[in-house]
Amino acid sequence: MGTRGYVGCPDTTDPTIVHLRYVHSDAIPEYLVPALTEIQEQTFHGDTAATATALLRCTWAYLGTDVSTDTTFLAGDTPIAGVGMAIEATPTDPPTAVPVARLGELWEPWVYLIDPATNTLTVLSTDDPTNPAATYTFTHTAGGQR
């Protein structure tokens, strides 16, 4: 099994809350930061808000732009072209809302927060979530401007 983690975004009205979806595999920063950047740039043409919205729609087996509608993984998983392999493509529950102060209680080691307001991706270790491991600014913004 690969490293597990979460992708999500801050709540737009309450900065003390984040909304998260589980990622089952390949959630190490060395893989997931470039994958999330490619998803934002290639699949959503620099639209950070659309990227965050898409990532919050599903629970993920893994993420990557190489997924097409013909990609197969495990029975029951659904390919979402250009985004990843969804474990649950039409979940019945909304994304998990977690207080920022409780991120250190999560079982999985990594949290990736996409903030459309600042056009950033913040990588947090659940071992020390108050000190981001890294923060990246997406260089491709909506409308194709860099």
PEMOJO-V513534 format. One line per field, one symbol per residue. ss: DSSP state (H for helix, E for strand, C for the rest). A space follows every 50 residues. Layout:
BEGIN
ss=???
END
This chain:
BEGIN
ss=CCCCEEEEEECCCCCCEEEEEEECCCCCHHHHHHHHHHHHHHHCCCCHHH HHHHHHCCEEEEECCCCCCCCCCCCCCEEECCCEEEEECCCCCCCEEEEH HHHHHCCCCEEEEEECCCCEEEEEECCCCCCCCEEEECCCECCCEC
END
